[in-house]
Amino acid sequence: MILEVINISKEYIRAKKLFSAVSHVSFSSAEGNLIGITGPSGGGKSTLFHMISGLVKPTSGHVRLFDQEITDMSNDRLAELRRTDIGYILQGQNLLQNFTLMENICMPVYMGKRFDGAYQKGLELLDIFGLKGMENEYPYSLSGGEQRRVSIIRAFIHSPKLVIADEPTSNLDIENASIIMRFFKRASEQKITILVSSHDIDLISSIATQKYKMINGELTLWK
């Protein structure tokens, strides 16, 4: 299995009361699945994704990635796993404004061990996303939709086994959202496992091979 989430929960103290952001969530995925999770803001999707990537530890339960238990893994080992096998697309804009697009895109490989062919792959992905010839531009010269596409390219540059995309189409027009979702679909067909959240039920429905709803911290299968 690429991903196994086993009865994980995350609890916080909010206003002196116990708040359950994620409650007893379980699901799994084999290689090449495209897992779509929809639901309202505040439903727990981002917290779930942070736990799966190892950025946040669950209060209880277990996460296994690539047949490895990550719940008690060291921070150094988790960071290495993210540099080599996981691509993470955060909400919003998170490019470094003082670096060119290609410098932003190639940063994961510069920090990891997969250098070969990264620059050429970056050029090819820029072309696929309609940004050909813009490798030396800076993020501040791009629109929000263009910056989001560059963030997605960066998540794929090191050939990850799993890509986690937290609301990658939020605040984007239909054209940009469709470009992103079509790319995710092609990537899953090339055996990359994709975990994506979106408020847009139609977008999730059109591409996902596994579909879930997440409301008030609880994950349910959506057929």
GIFEN-V459743 format. One record per residue. N is the residue number from 1. RES is the residue in one letter. D_FIRST is the distance of its C-alpha to the first C-alpha in whole Angstrom. Layout:
# GIFEN-V459743
n | res | d_first
N | RES | D_FIRST
N | RES | D_FIRST
This chain:
# GIFEN-V459743
n | res | d_first
1 | M | 0
2 | I | 4
3 | L | 6
4 | E | 7
5 | V | 11
6 | I | 13
7 | N | 16
8 | I | 17
9 | S | 21
10 | K | 23
11 | E | 27
12 | Y | 30
13 | I | 33
14 | R | 35
15 | A | 39
16 | K | 39
17 | K | 37
18 | L | 33
19 | F | 31
20 | S | 27
21 | A | 26
22 | V | 22
23 | S | 22
24 | H | 20
25 | V | 17
26 | S | 14
27 | F | 11
28 | S | 7
29 | S | 6
30 | A | 5
31 | E | 7
32 | G | 10
33 | N | 11
34 | L | 14
35 | I | 14
36 | G | 17
37 | I | 19
38 | T | 23
39 | G | 25
40 | P | 28
41 | S | 29
42 | G | 29
43 | G | 26
44 | G | 24
45 | K | 21
46 | S | 22
47 | T | 22
48 | L | 18
49 | F | 17
50 | H | 19
51 | M | 17
52 | I | 14
53 | S | 15
54 | G | 17
55 | L | 21
56 | V | 21
57 | K | 21
58 | P | 20
59 | T | 23
60 | S | 21
61 | G | 17
62 | H | 14
63 | V | 11
64 | R | 8
65 | L | 8
66 | F | 6
67 | D | 6
68 | Q | 10
69 | E | 12
70 | I | 14
71 | T | 16
72 | D | 19
73 | M | 18
74 | S | 21
75 | N | 22
76 | D | 23
77 | R | 20
78 | L | 18
79 | A | 21
80 | E | 20
81 | L | 16
82 | R | 17
83 | R | 20
84 | T | 17
85 | D | 14
86 | I | 15
87 | G | 17
88 | Y | 19
89 | I | 22
90 | L | 24
91 | Q | 26
92 | G | 30
93 | Q | 31
94 | N | 30
95 | L | 32
96 | L | 34
97 | Q | 37
98 | N | 39
99 | F | 37
100 | T | 37
101 | L | 34
102 | M | 33
103 | E | 33
104 | N | 31
105 | I | 28
106 | C | 28
107 | M | 28
108 | P | 24
109 | V | 25
110 | Y | 28
111 | M | 27
112 | G | 24
113 | K | 24
114 | R | 23
115 | F | 27
116 | D | 27
117 | G | 28
118 | A | 27
119 | Y | 31
120 | Q | 31
121 | K | 27
122 | G | 29
123 | L | 32
124 | E | 30
125 | L | 28
126 | L | 31
127 | D | 32
128 | I | 30
129 | F | 30
130 | G | 34
131 | L | 35
132 | K | 36
133 | G | 39
134 | M | 38
135 | E | 36
136 | N | 39
137 | E | 40
138 | Y | 39
139 | P | 37
140 | Y | 40
141 | S | 41
142 | L | 38
143 | S | 38
144 | G | 35
145 | G | 33
146 | E | 34
147 | Q | 32
148 | R | 29
149 | R | 29
150 | V | 29
151 | S | 27
152 | I | 24
153 | I | 25
154 | R | 25
155 | A | 21
156 | F | 20
157 | I | 23
158 | H | 21
159 | S | 18
160 | P | 15
161 | K | 11
162 | L | 11
163 | V | 15
164 | I | 16
165 | A | 19
166 | D | 21
167 | E | 24
168 | P | 25
169 | T | 27
170 | S | 29
171 | N | 33
172 | L | 33
173 | D | 35
174 | I | 33
175 | E | 34
176 | N | 32
177 | A | 29
178 | S | 29
179 | I | 28
180 | I | 25
181 | M | 24
182 | R | 24
183 | F | 23
184 | F | 20
185 | K | 20
186 | R | 20
187 | A | 18
188 | S | 15
189 | E | 17
190 | Q | 16
191 | K | 13
192 | I | 13
193 | T | 10
194 | I | 13
195 | L | 14
196 | V | 18
197 | S | 20
198 | S | 24
199 | H | 27
200 | D | 28
201 | I | 26
202 | D | 28
203 | L | 26
204 | I | 22
205 | S | 23
206 | S | 24
207 | I | 21
208 | A | 18
209 | T | 16
210 | Q | 15
211 | K | 18
212 | Y | 19
213 | K | 22
214 | M | 22
215 | I | 26
216 | N | 27
217 | G | 24
218 | E | 22
219 | L | 20
220 | T | 20
221 | L | 19
222 | W | 21
223 | K | 22
